[in-house]
Amino acid sequence: TNGPDRDIYGTMDEGAVYTNVLSDTQVNNHYLAATTSGSNYMQTVLNDSPLLYYRMDCAGYTNPPAALYPPAVNYGSSLVNGAYLPGVLPGGVSGPANAVLGTNLLAAPINGVISCVDAGFDSAFNPTGTQPFTAMTWFKAYPADPRVQTIMSHGTTNWAMNLDGSTGRIVWNLFNGGQVTSTNILNDGNWHFVAGVYDGTTSYLYVDGKLNSSATATSSLTSEPNAHLYLGGNADFT
């Protein structure tokens, strides 16, 4: 879902790109070198000075078992810790440049393809009906493709804080309860503080400490009791 457009479902090996035009003879020599016993295919490719040459020969890789994922420590009242999933480098980038955040100088880079933090499962993460709750985070994003990119989510029908890549705006989505969208573009490469609030009747979106948008909820919240809370992703689209 989140891969490049028109990616191939198949197998690939020995990819090369040249800045020079190869002749009929050179192209045929490549093929013959690959199909003739005793020939040196790699050297044949290198002799023609490729700009890029990928042999696809790295060792096989298996993700470590979930028990070995680095923990994302929960400082709240829930007893559940999260986990940095493969593709996330814990502490890989600097956090918001704000002295009052104290020693919290690091942040987690989310690559938009395979990575997120699995914050775990707790029934308290699952607001239902008209149960009020708030979700907030600091984030920094850049202009990207037009996908919907999830900053925080609980399940696929409960609630989510999304970035609409086609508009650059934040969408606080309560699904059956409706959604509200920021009035300004926020994928500008700067740190922003966003908070989504639901009080049982109205949905509010705060940006950088100020109320940015609000709307009357269209319906009560749909329960998703078995879902995990994800930071930087969505269970169906990670």
GROMACS elastic network, one bead per residue, 0.5 to 0.9 nm:
[ bonds ]
;  ai    aj funct       b0    kb
    1     4     6  0.85847   500
    1   113     6  0.88598   500
    1   237     6  0.66205   500
    1   238     6  0.82718   500
    2     5     6  0.86739   500
    2   112     6  0.74766   500
    2   113     6  0.56192   500
    2   114     6  0.81480   500
    2   147     6  0.81591   500
    2   237     6  0.71287   500
    2   238     6  0.74880   500
    3     6     6  0.86796   500
    3     7     6  0.72402   500
    3   113     6  0.65752   500
    4     7     6  0.57807   500
    8    11     6  0.82303   500
   12    15     6  0.75926   500
   12    56     6  0.79527   500
   13    54     6  0.76307   500
   13    55     6  0.61812   500
   13    56     6  0.57442   500
   13    57     6  0.84745   500
   14    42     6  0.86828   500
   14    53     6  0.69745   500
   14    54     6  0.55447   500
   14    56     6  0.64166   500
   14    57     6  0.88509   500
   15    52     6  0.78163   500
   15    53     6  0.57241   500
   15    54     6  0.51835   500
   15    55     6  0.66208   500
   15    56     6  0.81160   500
   16    45     6  0.79526   500
   16    50     6  0.64097   500
   16    51     6  0.75292   500
   16    52     6  0.53223   500
   16    54     6  0.63580   500
   16    55     6  0.85954   500
   17    20     6  0.89834   500
   17    50     6  0.57768   500
   17    51     6  0.57545   500
   17    52     6  0.51088   500
   17    53     6  0.66253   500
   18    21     6  0.72389   500
   18    22     6  0.81082   500
   18    48     6  0.81610   500
   18    49     6  0.70997   500
   18    51     6  0.51656   500
   18    52     6  0.69381   500
   18    53     6  0.88384   500
   19    49     6  0.86298   500
   19    50     6  0.72147   500
   19    51     6  0.64740   500
   20    48     6  0.86111   500
   20    49     6  0.84359   500
   20    50     6  0.82798   500
   22    25     6  0.79641   500
   22    26     6  0.58079   500
   22    27     6  0.63650   500
   22    48     6  0.79334   500
   23    26     6  0.51368   500
   23    27     6  0.62878   500
   23    28     6  0.85794   500
   24    27     6  0.53007   500
   24    28     6  0.61737   500
   24    29     6  0.85531   500
   25    28     6  0.51239   500
   25    29     6  0.60117   500
   25    30     6  0.86974   500
   26    30     6  0.63516   500
   26    31     6  0.88476   500
   26    44     6  0.88640   500
   26    48     6  0.81073   500
   27    30     6  0.52403   500
   27    31     6  0.66220   500
   27    32     6  0.88433   500
   28    31     6  0.51216   500
   28    32     6  0.61521   500
   28    33     6  0.85230   500
   29    33     6  0.59187   500
   29    34     6  0.85312   500
   29    44     6  0.76132   500
   30    33     6  0.51466   500
   30    34     6  0.63489   500
   30    35     6  0.88151   500
   30    41     6  0.67150   500
   30    44     6  0.63309   500
   30    45     6  0.66792   500
   31    34     6  0.52309   500
   31    35     6  0.63373   500
   31    36     6  0.85463   500
   31    41     6  0.84025   500
   32    35     6  0.51253   500
   32    36     6  0.56530   500
   32    39     6  0.81276   500
   32    41     6  0.84247   500
   33    36     6  0.55283   500
   33    37     6  0.80331   500
   33    38     6  0.83592   500
   33    39     6  0.51037   500
   33    40     6  0.61037   500
   33    42     6  0.85631   500
   33    44     6  0.69605   500
   34    37     6  0.80635   500
   34    39     6  0.70336   500
   34    40     6  0.75791   500
   34    41     6  0.52643   500
   34    42     6  0.86716   500
   35    39     6  0.80070   500
   35    41     6  0.87009   500
   36    39     6  0.57806   500
   36    40     6  0.89442   500
   37    40     6  0.88426   500
   39    44     6  0.86627   500
   40    43     6  0.55563   500
   40    44     6  0.63283   500
   40    45     6  0.89336   500
   41    44     6  0.50609   500
   41    45     6  0.63571   500
   41    46     6  0.87206   500
   42    45     6  0.52766   500
   42    46     6  0.62657   500
   42    47     6  0.86477   500
   42    55     6  0.84746   500
   43    47     6  0.59298   500
   43    48     6  0.88570   500
   44    47     6  0.52170   500
   44    48     6  0.70405   500
   45    48     6  0.57463   500
   45    49     6  0.72652   500
   45    50     6  0.70685   500
   45    53     6  0.81495   500
   46    49     6  0.52438   500
   46    50     6  0.62490   500
   46    53     6  0.82309   500
   47    50     6  0.81491   500
   49    52     6  0.88758   500
   50    53     6  0.62821   500
   54    57     6  0.82005   500
   55    58     6  0.82657   500
   57    60     6  0.87480   500
   58    61     6  0.86275   500
   62    65     6  0.88723   500
   63    66     6  0.84768   500
   63    86     6  0.70584   500
   64    67     6  0.80571   500
   64    68     6  0.63031   500
   64    69     6  0.71417   500
   64    86     6  0.83128   500
   65    68     6  0.56571   500
   65    69     6  0.71392   500
   66    69     6  0.53256   500
   66    70     6  0.89474   500
   66    83     6  0.82133   500
   66    85     6  0.81468   500
   67    70     6  0.84851   500
   67    83     6  0.89956   500
   68    71     6  0.84576   500
   69    83     6  0.59044   500
   69    84     6  0.60550   500
   69    85     6  0.63850   500
   69    86     6  0.75916   500
   70    82     6  0.87059   500
   70    83     6  0.57525   500
   70    84     6  0.55086   500
   70    85     6  0.78264   500
   70    90     6  0.77636   500
   71    74     6  0.89450   500
   71    81     6  0.66278   500
   71    82     6  0.57780   500
   71    84     6  0.61923   500
   72    81     6  0.59446   500
   72    84     6  0.61472   500
   72    90     6  0.84903   500
   72   117     6  0.74838   500
   72   118     6  0.83142   500
   72   119     6  0.73278   500
   73    80     6  0.83916   500
   73    81     6  0.51335   500
   73    82     6  0.62333   500
   73    83     6  0.80085   500
   73   119     6  0.89760   500
   74    77     6  0.80007   500
   74    78     6  0.73874   500
   74    79     6  0.75480   500
   74    80     6  0.67105   500
   74    81     6  0.50107   500
   74    82     6  0.68243   500
   74   119     6  0.82477   500
   75    78     6  0.81765   500
   75    79     6  0.89743   500
   75    81     6  0.85912   500
   76    79     6  0.79469   500
   77    80     6  0.87409   500
   78    81     6  0.81193   500
   78   122     6  0.74718   500
   78   124     6  0.80435   500
   79   122     6  0.85074   500
   80   119     6  0.76666   500
   80   120     6  0.63171   500
   80   121     6  0.70567   500
   80   122     6  0.70162   500
   81   118     6  0.89186   500
   81   119     6  0.64590   500
   81   120     6  0.65811   500
   82   117     6  0.67563   500
   82   118     6  0.53546   500
   82   120     6  0.51849   500
   82   121     6  0.87331   500
   82   229     6  0.88347   500
   82   230     6  0.88694   500
   83   116     6  0.88519   500
   83   117     6  0.56971   500
   83   118     6  0.52493   500
   83   119     6  0.62923   500
   83   120     6  0.75635   500
   84    87     6  0.82014   500
   84    88     6  0.60323   500
   84    89     6  0.76725   500
   84    90     6  0.68749   500
   84   108     6  0.87466   500
   84   115     6  0.82275   500
   84   116     6  0.67166   500
   84   118     6  0.64907   500
   84   119     6  0.85048   500
   85    88     6  0.60011   500
   85    89     6  0.87957   500
   85   114     6  0.85638   500
   85   115     6  0.61322   500
   85   116     6  0.59505   500
   85   117     6  0.57387   500
   85   118     6  0.67472   500
   86    89     6  0.80527   500
   86   114     6  0.76028   500
   86   115     6  0.62536   500
   86   116     6  0.80690   500
   87   109     6  0.88864   500
   87   110     6  0.76638   500
   87   111     6  0.72602   500
   87   113     6  0.85215   500
   87   114     6  0.61333   500
   87   116     6  0.75255   500
   88    91     6  0.89927   500
   88    92     6  0.80127   500
   88   108     6  0.66978   500
   88   109     6  0.61757   500
   88   110     6  0.60520   500
   88   111     6  0.74664   500
   88   114     6  0.85647   500
   88   115     6  0.54923   500
   88   116     6  0.64271   500
   88   117     6  0.75729   500
   89    92     6  0.50241   500
   89    93     6  0.84472   500
   89   108     6  0.64021   500
   89   109     6  0.65496   500
   89   110     6  0.83475   500
   90    93     6  0.83065   500
   90   106     6  0.83556   500
   90   107     6  0.72315   500
   90   108     6  0.53608   500
   90   109     6  0.76301   500
   91    94     6  0.73231   500
   91    95     6  0.85714   500
   91   105     6  0.85242   500
   91   107     6  0.51584   500
   91   108     6  0.54455   500
   91   109     6  0.78823   500
   92   106     6  0.71049   500
   92   107     6  0.65231   500
   92   108     6  0.58336   500
   92   109     6  0.61795   500
   93   105     6  0.87525   500
   93   106     6  0.58319   500
   93   107     6  0.53887   500
   93   108     6  0.63614   500
   93   109     6  0.63442   500
   94    97     6  0.79019   500
   94   105     6  0.58355   500
   94   107     6  0.55185   500
   94   108     6  0.83334   500
   95    98     6  0.83510   500
   95   104     6  0.70977   500
   95   108     6  0.81738   500
   95   138     6  0.87858   500
   95   139     6  0.89138   500
   95   191     6  0.85008   500
   96    99     6  0.86647   500
   96   101     6  0.80792   500
   96   104     6  0.86292   500
   96   105     6  0.71080   500
   96   106     6  0.79964   500
   96   107     6  0.80669   500
   96   138     6  0.77283   500
   96   139     6  0.84447   500
   96   140     6  0.86498   500
   96   190     6  0.88748   500
   96   191     6  0.61305   500
   96   192     6  0.85970   500
   97   101     6  0.84540   500
   97   105     6  0.77170   500
   97   191     6  0.84038   500
   98   101     6  0.58204   500
   98   102     6  0.80008   500
   98   105     6  0.85672   500
   99   102     6  0.57801   500
   99   103     6  0.84674   500
   99   105     6  0.88179   500
  100   103     6  0.87699   500
  101   104     6  0.57267   500
  101   105     6  0.75201   500
  102   105     6  0.73311   500
  103   106     6  0.84728   500
  104   107     6  0.81102   500
  108   116     6  0.87611   500
  108   117     6  0.85900   500
  109   115     6  0.86326   500
  109   116     6  0.86054   500
  109   232     6  0.88776   500
  110   113     6  0.81497   500
  110   114     6  0.83910   500
  110   115     6  0.57048   500
  110   116     6  0.59727   500
  110   117     6  0.85623   500
  110   232     6  0.61907   500
  110   233     6  0.84761   500
  111   114     6  0.69570   500
  111   115     6  0.60143   500
  111   116     6  0.81564   500
  111   232     6  0.88852   500
  112   115     6  0.66518   500
  112   116     6  0.83886   500
  112   149     6  0.74153   500
  112   150     6  0.89992   500
  112   232     6  0.80730   500
  112   233     6  0.80275   500
  112   238     6  0.81037   500
  113   116     6  0.89571   500
  113   237     6  0.89625   500
  113   238     6  0.67186   500
  114   233     6  0.87093   500
  114   238     6  0.57030   500
  115   232     6  0.74387   500
  115   233     6  0.73257   500
  115   238     6  0.68508   500
  116   230     6  0.67668   500
  116   231     6  0.58327   500
  116   233     6  0.53859   500
  116   234     6  0.83891   500
  116   238     6  0.74176   500
  117   120     6  0.87897   500
  117   229     6  0.86194   500
  117   230     6  0.57853   500
  117   231     6  0.50238   500
  117   232     6  0.64456   500
  117   233     6  0.76363   500
  118   121     6  0.87557   500
  118   228     6  0.69631   500
  118   229     6  0.62998   500
  118   231     6  0.64965   500
  118   232     6  0.87640   500
  118   233     6  0.85869   500
  119   228     6  0.67772   500
  119   229     6  0.51227   500
  119   230     6  0.54902   500
  119   231     6  0.67712   500
  120   227     6  0.85356   500
  120   228     6  0.51223   500
  120   229     6  0.57273   500
  120   230     6  0.75442   500
  121   124     6  0.85544   500
  121   125     6  0.72308   500
  121   225     6  0.88354   500
  121   226     6  0.73003   500
  121   227     6  0.66362   500
  121   229     6  0.64773   500
  122   125     6  0.54879   500
  122   126     6  0.75630   500
  122   225     6  0.85021   500
  122   226     6  0.85069   500
  122   227     6  0.86468   500
  122   228     6  0.76557   500
  122   229     6  0.84500   500
  123   126     6  0.55055   500
  123   127     6  0.83865   500
  123   225     6  0.63846   500
  123   226     6  0.79710   500
  123   227     6  0.89500   500
  124   127     6  0.69762   500
  125   154     6  0.72541   500
  125   225     6  0.84796   500
  125   227     6  0.86738   500
  125   228     6  0.80923   500
  125   229     6  0.69952   500
  126   154     6  0.72526   500
  126   155     6  0.87892   500
  126   158     6  0.73170   500
  126   159     6  0.87909   500
  126   222     6  0.89975   500
  126   223     6  0.64172   500
  126   224     6  0.64550   500
  126   225     6  0.60548   500
  126   226     6  0.86532   500
  126   227     6  0.80141   500
  126   229     6  0.88876   500
  127   130     6  0.79582   500
  127   131     6  0.56846   500
  127   132     6  0.72611   500
  127   133     6  0.70412   500
  127   158     6  0.76303   500
  127   159     6  0.86406   500
  127   221     6  0.70168   500
  127   222     6  0.81330   500
  127   223     6  0.68017   500
  127   224     6  0.86200   500
  128   131     6  0.56114   500
  128   132     6  0.85831   500
  128   158     6  0.79388   500
  128   220     6  0.71898   500
  128   222     6  0.57747   500
  128   223     6  0.50629   500
  128   224     6  0.83073   500
  129   132     6  0.88640   500
  129   200     6  0.78194   500
  129   219     6  0.83120   500
  129   222     6  0.66001   500
  129   223     6  0.75545   500
  130   198     6  0.83185   500
  130   199     6  0.74529   500
  130   201     6  0.69818   500
  130   219     6  0.86236   500
  130   220     6  0.54803   500
  130   221     6  0.64265   500
  131   198     6  0.79601   500
  131   199     6  0.72539   500
  131   200     6  0.57119   500
  131   220     6  0.85748   500
  131   221     6  0.79132   500
  132   197     6  0.76182   500
  132   198     6  0.51961   500
  132   200     6  0.52179   500
  132   201     6  0.86947   500
  133   196     6  0.84012   500
  133   197     6  0.60509   500
  133   198     6  0.55399   500
  133   199     6  0.67419   500
  133   200     6  0.84845   500
  134   195     6  0.69135   500
  134   196     6  0.56129   500
  134   198     6  0.64170   500
  134   199     6  0.85610   500
  135   152     6  0.82951   500
  135   161     6  0.83062   500
  135   194     6  0.83988   500
  135   195     6  0.56222   500
  135   196     6  0.52618   500
  135   197     6  0.66450   500
  136   152     6  0.86592   500
  136   161     6  0.87922   500
  136   193     6  0.73801   500
  136   194     6  0.55692   500
  136   196     6  0.62265   500
  136   197     6  0.85692   500
  136   206     6  0.89346   500
  137   151     6  0.84913   500
  137   152     6  0.83138   500
  137   192     6  0.83691   500
  137   193     6  0.58957   500
  137   194     6  0.57271   500
  137   195     6  0.66263   500
  138   191     6  0.66158   500
  138   192     6  0.55493   500
  138   194     6  0.64080   500
  138   195     6  0.89037   500
  139   151     6  0.77816   500
  139   190     6  0.82141   500
  139   191     6  0.55574   500
  139   192     6  0.55514   500
  139   193     6  0.66191   500
  139   194     6  0.79176   500
  140   186     6  0.82087   500
  140   187     6  0.70058   500
  140   188     6  0.77874   500
  140   189     6  0.57998   500
  140   190     6  0.54634   500
  140   192     6  0.62852   500
  141   144     6  0.84750   500
  141   163     6  0.87422   500
  141   186     6  0.74383   500
  141   188     6  0.64204   500
  141   189     6  0.52763   500
  141   190     6  0.71034   500
  141   191     6  0.77926   500
  141   192     6  0.89722   500
  142   168     6  0.86215   500
  142   186     6  0.84272   500
  142   188     6  0.53994   500
  142   190     6  0.82014   500
  143   146     6  0.89446   500
  143   165     6  0.71928   500
  143   166     6  0.89708   500
  143   168     6  0.70602   500
  143   187     6  0.55568   500
  143   188     6  0.65561   500
  143   189     6  0.77517   500
  144   147     6  0.81862   500
  144   165     6  0.61670   500
  144   166     6  0.82566   500
  144   168     6  0.86203   500
  144   187     6  0.82502   500
  145   148     6  0.88082   500
  145   165     6  0.57698   500
  145   166     6  0.69406   500
  146   149     6  0.86692   500
  146   164     6  0.68440   500
  146   167     6  0.76261   500
  146   168     6  0.86095   500
  147   163     6  0.83729   500
  147   164     6  0.65019   500
  147   165     6  0.51350   500
  147   166     6  0.67121   500
  148   162     6  0.64619   500
  148   163     6  0.57563   500
  148   165     6  0.56336   500
  148   166     6  0.78178   500
  149   161     6  0.88617   500
  149   162     6  0.56255   500
  149   163     6  0.50042   500
  149   164     6  0.63528   500
  149   165     6  0.67502   500
  149   232     6  0.80740   500
  149   233     6  0.72378   500
  149   234     6  0.85230   500
  149   237     6  0.88164   500
  150   153     6  0.67969   500
  150   160     6  0.70014   500
  150   161     6  0.60774   500
  150   163     6  0.60009   500
  150   164     6  0.85451   500
  150   230     6  0.88572   500
  150   231     6  0.79841   500
  150   232     6  0.57919   500
  150   234     6  0.61138   500
  150   237     6  0.86126   500
  150   238     6  0.89839   500
  151   160     6  0.76121   500
  151   161     6  0.55155   500
  151   162     6  0.54793   500
  151   163     6  0.68699   500
  151   230     6  0.82124   500
  151   231     6  0.59260   500
  151   233     6  0.60248   500
  151   234     6  0.82669   500
  152   159     6  0.85153   500
  152   160     6  0.56114   500
  152   161     6  0.50928   500
  152   162     6  0.70437   500
  152   229     6  0.75100   500
  152   230     6  0.57146   500
  152   232     6  0.55818   500
  152   233     6  0.63270   500
  152   234     6  0.73631   500
  153   156     6  0.75833   500
  153   158     6  0.80188   500
  153   159     6  0.58468   500
  153   161     6  0.61853   500
  153   162     6  0.81174   500
  153   228     6  0.84189   500
  153   229     6  0.58366   500
  153   230     6  0.53497   500
  153   231     6  0.66960   500
  153   232     6  0.79997   500
  153   233     6  0.68461   500
  153   234     6  0.57697   500
  153   235     6  0.80154   500
  154   157     6  0.78724   500
  154   158     6  0.59327   500
  154   159     6  0.55330   500
  154   160     6  0.62366   500
  154   224     6  0.79279   500
  154   227     6  0.63032   500
  154   228     6  0.60522   500
  154   230     6  0.63906   500
  154   234     6  0.75083   500
  154   235     6  0.80059   500
  155   158     6  0.57037   500
  155   159     6  0.69801   500
  155   160     6  0.79605   500
  155   224     6  0.62878   500
  155   225     6  0.86263   500
  155   226     6  0.82029   500
  155   228     6  0.64155   500
  155   229     6  0.69210   500
  155   230     6  0.82239   500
  155   234     6  0.69377   500
  155   235     6  0.61139   500
  155   236     6  0.80020   500
  156   159     6  0.72766   500
  156   160     6  0.79043   500
  156   175     6  0.85152   500
  156   224     6  0.80263   500
  156   227     6  0.82526   500
  156   234     6  0.71027   500
  156   235     6  0.68212   500
  156   236     6  0.67669   500
  157   160     6  0.83953   500
  157   174     6  0.75917   500
  157   175     6  0.57420   500
  157   176     6  0.75868   500
  157   221     6  0.85332   500
  157   222     6  0.64468   500
  157   223     6  0.76952   500
  157   224     6  0.69332   500
  158   173     6  0.84775   500
  158   174     6  0.61768   500
  158   175     6  0.64384   500
  158   176     6  0.80796   500
  158   177     6  0.89926   500
  158   221     6  0.64251   500
  158   222     6  0.54466   500
  158   223     6  0.60277   500
  158   224     6  0.60142   500
  158   227     6  0.89574   500
  159   172     6  0.78550   500
  159   173     6  0.56527   500
  159   175     6  0.64373   500
  159   177     6  0.89310   500
  159   221     6  0.81670   500
  159   222     6  0.86639   500
  160   171     6  0.81363   500
  160   172     6  0.62608   500
  160   173     6  0.52130   500
  160   174     6  0.66839   500
  160   175     6  0.82618   500
  160   234     6  0.82010   500
  161   170     6  0.71011   500
  161   171     6  0.59524   500
  161   173     6  0.61723   500
  161   174     6  0.88663   500
  161   194     6  0.88013   500
  161   195     6  0.87245   500
  161   196     6  0.74739   500
  162   169     6  0.84718   500
  162   170     6  0.56945   500
  162   171     6  0.50578   500
  162   172     6  0.64220   500
  162   173     6  0.73367   500
  163   166     6  0.88174   500
  163   167     6  0.84641   500
  163   168     6  0.65351   500
  163   169     6  0.58792   500
  163   171     6  0.61137   500
  163   172     6  0.88784   500
  163   186     6  0.82976   500
  163   187     6  0.78619   500
  164   167     6  0.56780   500
  164   168     6  0.55439   500
  164   169     6  0.55642   500
  164   170     6  0.62089   500
  164   171     6  0.68669   500
  165   168     6  0.51066   500
  165   169     6  0.74139   500
  165   187     6  0.79748   500
  166   169     6  0.82433   500
  167   170     6  0.87126   500
  167   185     6  0.70449   500
  167   187     6  0.88690   500
  168   184     6  0.79893   500
  168   186     6  0.56763   500
  168   187     6  0.51387   500
  168   188     6  0.79169   500
  169   181     6  0.66146   500
  169   182     6  0.55426   500
  169   183     6  0.72018   500
  169   184     6  0.61882   500
  169   186     6  0.55973   500
  169   187     6  0.71436   500
  170   180     6  0.83991   500
  170   181     6  0.56581   500
  170   182     6  0.52685   500
  170   183     6  0.85219   500
  170   184     6  0.83511   500
  170   185     6  0.77071   500
  170   186     6  0.68712   500
  170   187     6  0.86186   500
  170   194     6  0.85177   500
  170   205     6  0.88002   500
  171   179     6  0.66071   500
  171   180     6  0.57258   500
  171   182     6  0.64740   500
  171   205     6  0.83007   500
  172   178     6  0.86388   500
  172   179     6  0.54703   500
  172   180     6  0.53481   500
  172   181     6  0.63134   500
  172   182     6  0.83126   500
  172   195     6  0.85979   500
  172   196     6  0.60916   500
  172   197     6  0.87095   500
  172   203     6  0.81466   500
  172   204     6  0.79879   500
  172   205     6  0.64802   500
  173   176     6  0.87088   500
  173   177     6  0.77253   500
  173   178     6  0.62230   500
  173   180     6  0.66738   500
  173   181     6  0.85090   500
  173   196     6  0.87179   500
  173   203     6  0.88730   500
  174   178     6  0.52852   500
  174   179     6  0.57372   500
  174   180     6  0.87787   500
  174   198     6  0.86299   500
  174   203     6  0.80906   500
  174   217     6  0.82107   500
  174   220     6  0.87928   500
  174   221     6  0.67450   500
  174   222     6  0.84502   500
  175   178     6  0.51722   500
  175   179     6  0.67451   500
  175   219     6  0.88198   500
  175   221     6  0.75331   500
  175   222     6  0.78084   500
  176   179     6  0.86362   500
  176   217     6  0.82772   500
  176   218     6  0.67215   500
  176   219     6  0.55232   500
  176   220     6  0.65657   500
  176   221     6  0.60979   500
  176   222     6  0.65792   500
  177   201     6  0.89193   500
  177   202     6  0.88507   500
  177   203     6  0.80827   500
  177   216     6  0.84099   500
  177   220     6  0.55066   500
  177   221     6  0.57259   500
  177   222     6  0.81566   500
  178   203     6  0.80916   500
  178   215     6  0.82224   500
  178   216     6  0.81945   500
  178   217     6  0.57468   500
  178   218     6  0.54715   500
  178   219     6  0.72687   500
  179   203     6  0.73885   500
  179   214     6  0.86152   500
  179   215     6  0.76181   500
  179   217     6  0.78590   500
  179   218     6  0.87737   500
  180   203     6  0.71372   500
  180   204     6  0.72270   500
  180   205     6  0.68096   500
  180   213     6  0.62808   500
  180   214     6  0.60055   500
  180   215     6  0.64382   500
  181   184     6  0.87453   500
  181   205     6  0.75133   500
  181   212     6  0.84209   500
  181   213     6  0.65119   500
  181   214     6  0.82165   500
  182   185     6  0.74286   500
  182   186     6  0.83044   500
  182   205     6  0.71321   500
  182   206     6  0.83006   500
  182   207     6  0.76898   500
  182   212     6  0.60524   500
  182   213     6  0.59823   500
  183   212     6  0.66075   500
  183   213     6  0.69567   500
  184   212     6  0.85730   500
  185   188     6  0.70334   500
  186   189     6  0.79576   500
  186   190     6  0.77824   500
  186   191     6  0.87455   500
  186   192     6  0.73470   500
  187   190     6  0.74858   500
  188   191     6  0.85453   500
  192   207     6  0.70666   500
  192   208     6  0.58874   500
  193   206     6  0.79863   500
  193   207     6  0.57509   500
  193   209     6  0.69273   500
  194   205     6  0.72029   500
  194   206     6  0.55371   500
  194   208     6  0.61605   500
  194   209     6  0.75265   500
  195   204     6  0.81029   500
  195   205     6  0.58485   500
  195   206     6  0.50024   500
  195   207     6  0.66793   500
  195   208     6  0.84781   500
  195   209     6  0.81136   500
  196   203     6  0.73800   500
  196   204     6  0.57877   500
  196   206     6  0.64041   500
  197   202     6  0.81867   500
  197   203     6  0.58064   500
  197   205     6  0.64181   500
  197   206     6  0.80676   500
  198   201     6  0.70950   500
  198   202     6  0.58381   500
  198   204     6  0.63551   500
  198   217     6  0.83492   500
  199   202     6  0.57874   500
  199   203     6  0.69050   500
  199   204     6  0.84845   500
  200   203     6  0.80540   500
  200   217     6  0.78369   500
  200   220     6  0.77199   500
  200   221     6  0.88930   500
  201   215     6  0.89242   500
  201   216     6  0.60364   500
  201   217     6  0.54867   500
  201   218     6  0.84206   500
  201   219     6  0.84704   500
  201   220     6  0.82617   500
  202   214     6  0.70479   500
  202   215     6  0.57481   500
  202   217     6  0.50170   500
  202   218     6  0.87151   500
  203   213     6  0.84998   500
  203   214     6  0.55064   500
  203   215     6  0.54353   500
  203   216     6  0.61140   500
  203   217     6  0.58943   500
  204   211     6  0.71533   500
  204   212     6  0.77821   500
  204   213     6  0.60134   500
  204   215     6  0.67498   500
  204   216     6  0.88114   500
  205   210     6  0.85834   500
  205   211     6  0.61080   500
  205   212     6  0.57005   500
  205   213     6  0.52284   500
  205   214     6  0.60751   500
  206   209     6  0.59791   500
  206   210     6  0.52436   500
  206   212     6  0.51027   500
  206   213     6  0.70028   500
  206   214     6  0.87850   500
  207   210     6  0.54673   500
  207   211     6  0.64353   500
  207   212     6  0.58395   500
  207   213     6  0.87819   500
  208   211     6  0.85218   500
  208   212     6  0.88698   500
  209   212     6  0.88779   500
  211   214     6  0.78085   500
  215   218     6  0.86126   500
  216   219     6  0.89328   500
  217   220     6  0.73217   500
  219   222     6  0.88307   500
  224   227     6  0.58100   500
  225   228     6  0.86869   500
  227   235     6  0.78951   500
  228   235     6  0.75139   500
  229   234     6  0.83170   500
  229   235     6  0.83673   500
  230   233     6  0.56263   500
  230   234     6  0.60797   500
  230   235     6  0.71783   500
  231   234     6  0.79392   500
  232   238     6  0.86755   500
  233   236     6  0.86547   500
  233   237     6  0.69387   500
  233   238     6  0.54639   500
  234   237     6  0.51844   500
  234   238     6  0.54805   500
  235   238     6  0.59575   500
